[in-house]
């Protein structure tokens, strides 16, 4: 198996930390993160990363990202049987920046990729192919051949993809060859955000386990293909409760047991249980925790932690979301219909989901003055508007905040996943610079450029400026 053997330091299998201690640790971590944020915002101003000419910058808290990675690996290590192989693969789509992938690799994580571009990013970050998993519902034959040539793990999405693999995979793969599995849809139901619920009755992902004849076909497919050694599922993430995620994993485990019983051997040796830990966007506290996730799995699927199967996880949002900050200057303020409006440089290009689906993706807005100090004073309902040329480009509507003025700053926390790391090019707004930051023992803040801001000259170049007469 292309997973790492991880043995407990103490050899124990007790995964449940004291609830009160866990809650206290989460609160302490949240307080520390908030303190680092305040220092970083002040330092952004003092060190000139934001000014009149550069009114927008994005930040990543490297200590926070490392802490999330440690919480993930620690929670599973405390619960798994000694010697259980496990690979925690970061879902690249959540933060597709090479320095982020390199940071997480240094923290012990691999990568889950869902496109040729994401695979290229993982390889550019120095992630070994044996620590990469390829998932996608529409892999081309060329993508499959590349993954097999590299030794990247594959999860086939559907029957036709399996048939395509029949022609590409030798009947007896060589040692070190790509581990291959099948993604199933347990059809366990949706969470509160339909677009992110991947285990509905009609989901486009995987083989629908409860459709007539599907289970029997899957068992036969494995018996006919001894090179199928994994099973994969992913029920969704934001809006999906832990109990529903755990139910999907239980369905996966039971199917693996059925296949192995029919094969008379341990053909399926690894379960890829996906990711899906939701993120709390209402405060600095990271809830639910990985320990709570593991506890839910242990209750629903105790056999998962017996050591009978290697494990792969594919967490994304929960590892980086709470460690990203957007910092924007307020350019203008105005009033319309009695409503105060702050016009900023942070909008749909950075927080696309929030702008188009604000009820499902609300974000906090933290006000700071022009020197980078938290802004206080009487509050008033204000719209926090972005720069894009449509009325809905709002990060917040009628938000109660101290009254903002031109030159003040707004900080948007919890944006380290699926936000500024994956820029949306509405109005040809340029990609902002992204800096990682670390805080020293004396409170000094050090910044490191993770992605340079996009120069304006690059925008026409990407939009066909070299072939202006092509359509004449």
ChimeraX attribute file (.defattr): number of C-alpha atoms within 10 A of each C-alpha:
attribute: neighborCount
match mode: 1-to-1
recipient: residues
	/A:1	20
	/A:2	22
	/A:3	21
	/A:4	18
	/A:5	13
	/A:6	17
	/A:7	17
	/A:8	17
	/A:9	9
	/A:10	8
	/A:11	13
	/A:12	14
	/A:13	16
	/A:14	13
	/A:15	19
	/A:16	15
	/A:17	14
	/A:18	9
	/A:19	11
	/A:20	9
	/A:21	10
	/A:22	15
	/A:23	16
	/A:24	12
	/A:25	13
	/A:26	18
	/A:27	16
	/A:28	13
	/A:29	17
	/A:30	18
	/A:31	14
	/A:32	13
	/A:33	19
	/A:34	15
	/A:35	13
	/A:36	21
	/A:37	22
	/A:38	16
	/A:39	18
	/A:40	26
	/A:41	25
	/A:42	18
	/A:43	20
	/A:44	24
	/A:45	16
	/A:46	13
	/A:47	12
	/A:48	10
	/A:49	18
	/A:50	20
	/A:51	17
	/A:52	11
	/A:53	7
	/A:54	15
	/A:55	19
	/A:56	24
	/A:57	24
	/A:58	29
	/A:59	27
	/A:60	29
	/A:61	23
	/A:62	20
	/A:63	16
	/A:64	22
	/A:65	23
	/A:66	19
	/A:67	14
	/A:68	22
	/A:69	25
	/A:70	17
	/A:71	16
	/A:72	22
	/A:73	19
	/A:74	15
	/A:75	21
	/A:76	23
	/A:77	24
	/A:78	22
	/A:79	21
	/A:80	27
	/A:81	21
	/A:82	20
	/A:83	15
	/A:84	20
	/A:85	21
	/A:86	25
	/A:87	25
	/A:88	27
	/A:89	26
	/A:90	31
	/A:91	26
	/A:92	28
	/A:93	20
	/A:94	20
	/A:95	24
	/A:96	20
	/A:97	20
	/A:98	20
	/A:99	17
	/A:100	21
	/A:101	25
	/A:102	21
	/A:103	16
	/A:104	25
	/A:105	22
	/A:106	13
	/A:107	16
	/A:108	17
	/A:109	24
	/A:110	30
	/A:111	34
	/A:112	29
	/A:113	26
	/A:114	18
	/A:115	19
	/A:116	17
	/A:117	13
	/A:118	20
	/A:119	23
	/A:120	13
	/A:121	21
	/A:122	27
	/A:123	17
	/A:124	15
	/A:125	19
	/A:126	14
	/A:127	20
	/A:128	16
	/A:129	21
	/A:130	21
	/A:131	23
	/A:132	30
	/A:133	30
	/A:134	22
	/A:135	21
	/A:136	17
	/A:137	16
	/A:138	14
	/A:139	17
	/A:140	14
	/A:141	13
	/A:142	10
	/A:143	15
	/A:144	20
	/A:145	15
	/A:146	13
	/A:147	21
	/A:148	20
	/A:149	12
	/A:150	16
	/A:151	21
	/A:152	25
	/A:153	25
	/A:154	25
	/A:155	25
	/A:156	29
	/A:157	23
	/A:158	18
	/A:159	15
	/A:160	10
	/A:161	18
	/A:162	20
	/A:163	11
	/A:164	14
	/A:165	17
	/A:166	13
	/A:167	9
	/A:168	13
	/A:169	18
	/A:170	10
	/A:171	11
	/A:172	10
	/A:173	12
	/A:174	8
	/A:175	9
	/A:176	12
	/A:177	20
	/A:178	24
	/A:179	23
	/A:180	25
	/A:181	23
	/A:182	26
	/A:183	27
	/A:184	29
	/A:185	29
	/A:186	27
	/A:187	22
	/A:188	20
	/A:189	21
	/A:190	22
	/A:191	22
	/A:192	12
	/A:193	14
	/A:194	15
	/A:195	12
	/A:196	16
	/A:197	21
	/A:198	25
	/A:199	29
	/A:200	19
	/A:201	16
	/A:202	12
	/A:203	18
	/A:204	14
	/A:205	21
	/A:206	24
	/A:207	22
	/A:208	22
	/A:209	23
	/A:210	14
	/A:211	13
	/A:212	9
	/A:213	10
	/A:214	14
	/A:215	18
	/A:216	11
	/A:217	13
	/A:218	18
	/A:219	18
	/A:220	14
	/A:221	16
	/A:222	21
	/A:223	17
	/A:224	11
	/A:225	15
	/A:226	14
	/A:227	21
	/A:228	21
	/A:229	20
	/A:230	26
	/A:231	23
	/A:232	26
	/A:233	27
	/A:234	25
	/A:235	31
	/A:236	27
	/A:237	24
	/A:238	21
	/A:239	19
	/A:240	23
	/A:241	19
	/A:242	20
	/A:243	14
	/A:244	19
	/A:245	30
	/A:246	23
	/A:247	20
	/A:248	24
	/A:249	25
	/A:250	21
	/A:251	18
	/A:252	26
	/A:253	23
	/A:254	14
	/A:255	19
	/A:256	23
	/A:257	14
	/A:258	15
	/A:259	23
	/A:260	19
	/A:261	13
	/A:262	15
	/A:263	17
	/A:264	10
	/A:265	10
	/A:266	16
	/A:267	21
	/A:268	25
	/A:269	17
	/A:270	26
	/A:271	24
	/A:272	28
	/A:273	25
	/A:274	26
	/A:275	23
	/A:276	25
	/A:277	26
	/A:278	22
	/A:279	21
	/A:280	17
	/A:281	18
	/A:282	13
	/A:283	13
	/A:284	20
	/A:285	21
	/A:286	22
	/A:287	19
	/A:288	16
	/A:289	22
	/A:290	21
	/A:291	22
	/A:292	19
	/A:293	22
	/A:294	23
	/A:295	22
	/A:296	18
	/A:297	21
	/A:298	19
	/A:299	11
	/A:300	18
	/A:301	21
	/A:302	13
	/A:303	15
	/A:304	23
	/A:305	22
	/A:306	15
	/A:307	14
	/A:308	16
	/A:309	21
	/A:310	25
	/A:311	25
	/A:312	27
	/A:313	26
	/A:314	24
	/A:315	25
	/A:316	25
	/A:317	26
	/A:318	30
	/A:319	27
	/A:320	28
	/A:321	25
	/A:322	27
	/A:323	26
	/A:324	27
	/A:325	26
	/A:326	28
	/A:327	26
	/A:328	26
	/A:329	27
	/A:330	27
	/A:331	17
	/A:332	14
	/A:333	19
	/A:334	15
	/A:335	11
	/A:336	7
	/A:337	5
	/A:338	9
	/A:339	14
	/A:340	20
	/A:341	23
	/A:342	24
	/A:343	23
	/A:344	27
	/A:345	24
	/A:346	30
	/A:347	26
	/A:348	29
	/A:349	26
	/A:350	27
	/A:351	29
	/A:352	22
	/A:353	17
	/A:354	20
	/A:355	22
	/A:356	15
	/A:357	10
	/A:358	17
	/A:359	10
	/A:360	13
	/A:361	16
	/A:362	16
	/A:363	20
	/A:364	18
	/A:365	17
	/A:366	15
	/A:367	22
	/A:368	24
	/A:369	19
	/A:370	19
	/A:371	16
	/A:372	22
	/A:373	16
	/A:374	17
	/A:375	18
	/A:376	13
	/A:377	8
	/A:378	8
	/A:379	12
	/A:380	15
	/A:381	16
	/A:382	23
	/A:383	22
	/A:384	26
	/A:385	24
	/A:386	26
	/A:387	18
	/A:388	19
	/A:389	10
	/A:390	10
	/A:391	8
	/A:392	15
	/A:393	21
	/A:394	26
	/A:395	28
	/A:396	20
	/A:397	16
	/A:398	13
	/A:399	17
	/A:400	14
	/A:401	19
	/A:402	17
	/A:403	19
	/A:404	26
	/A:405	18
	/A:406	16
	/A:407	20
	/A:408	23
	/A:409	30
	/A:410	30
	/A:411	23
	/A:412	20
	/A:413	24
	/A:414	26
	/A:415	26
	/A:416	26
	/A:417	23
	/A:418	22
	/A:419	23
	/A:420	28
	/A:421	25
	/A:422	19
	/A:423	17
	/A:424	18
	/A:425	13
	/A:426	15
	/A:427	12
	/A:428	13
	/A:429	18
	/A:430	18
	/A:431	24
	/A:432	23
	/A:433	19
	/A:434	24
	/A:435	23
	/A:436	21
	/A:437	22
	/A:438	19
	/A:439	18
	/A:440	10
	/A:441	7
	/A:442	6
	/A:443	12
	/A:444	12
	/A:445	18
	/A:446	15
	/A:447	19
	/A:448	12
	/A:449	13
	/A:450	18
	/A:451	17
	/A:452	11
	/A:453	17
	/A:454	13
	/A:455	10
	/A:456	12
	/A:457	10
	/A:458	11
	/A:459	16
	/A:460	11
	/A:461	11
	/A:462	9
	/A:463	11
	/A:464	11
	/A:465	13
	/A:466	10
	/A:467	9
	/A:468	9
	/A:469	8
	/A:470	8
	/A:471	5
	/A:472	4
